[in-house]
Amino acid sequence: MGAYDTGAGGPAAAARAGLVREIDADGAWAGDPVWREAFAEVPRHLFVPYYYVAGPSGYERRWGEATDPAARERWVRGAYEDVPLATRLRDGELLSSSSQPSLMARMLVALRVEDGDRVLEVGAGTGYNAALLAHRLGDDDLVTTIDLEPEITESARQHLAAAGRHPVVVTGDGARGVPERAPFDRIIATCELPTVPRAWVAQCRTGARILTPLATGLLALTVRDAGHAEGRFLPTPAYFVPLRGERRAQAEGVSLAGLPERAREQELFRFLLGLTRGTLDPRAAYALWEREDRPARERYGVTVAGEHAWAWLDAPEGPYSWPLP
């Protein structure tokens, strides 16, 4: 990879500059332009020394150490495309990926990081997001990232070291947080969860912000105290690899038989189904969706109060609310 690491005019630098221009045009960091510098400076290709691209005959592996120069060129250019990259497979199942950079930018802006914040990232992935956070904060020790798989955390450490960054990388169940590194000012998850882990709320300072994927949406919570947090969904859709851990319950499929085709194809209706899974029948969900004028994501929110958590439409006290695990 060395040939791609050095020189302002190298292929990696040119591709990275192109990615920054693309995210700029998308307006992803308009709310906090400081992130532009992080994306311009942190070399994504160091975090994806290889990745997989889906093709007609299965996944194609692209590798930075390929002997063919054209193959290395495809690898480095692909590393800076604004797409998620599959980085770890097992028996055809996606275990880990590097998220779409423009979505990462939107999430980091929505996290509202401030100087001196202590940040926990759940889902270490390649380490790229932790490197962006460490660059923004200017202090590696303020950033902690956790993942369940030792292979993932070890490779994340190696990628971070190659990029000159050394945040704290922990191997463990992200749903339990990292109590020894608490309290946190910000928690960001880059994996899908079925609920908001109560441990996260308990490990946050008052006024902290939690940003987590939930039911194909991005939920932004404000922590009121060690047992209480509340907030709404952002308008942005988000699809992530599920969190792996002993408490992760596998979601069962929901039958959409008998529902109008326009509902089955509506992404926002599927979001409602995911949010109310197990507590609202699909037909009842469809009736609600139509009655409430097909609500957008930002009309939904979540409240965590002690051991209880529930999702709601428009207001925490109802009339529409559904318990979360």
Secondary structure, DSSP 4 states (H G I P E B T S, - for coil): -HHHHS-TTSHHHHHHHHHHHHHHHHTTTTT-THHHHHHHHS-GGGG-SEEEEEETTEEEEEETT-SSHHHHHHHHHHHTSSS-EEEEEETTEEEEEEPPHHHHHHHHHHHT--TT--EEEE--TTSHHHHHHHHHHT-GGGEEEEES-HHHHHHHHHHHHHTT---EEEES-GGG--GGG--EEEEEE-SBBSS--HHHHHTEEEEEEEEEEETTEEEEEEEEETTEEEEEE-S-----PBPPSTT-PPPPP---TTS-HHHHT-HHHHHHHHHTTTTS-HHHHHHHHHHTTS--GGGEEEEEETTEEEEEES-TT-SEEEE--
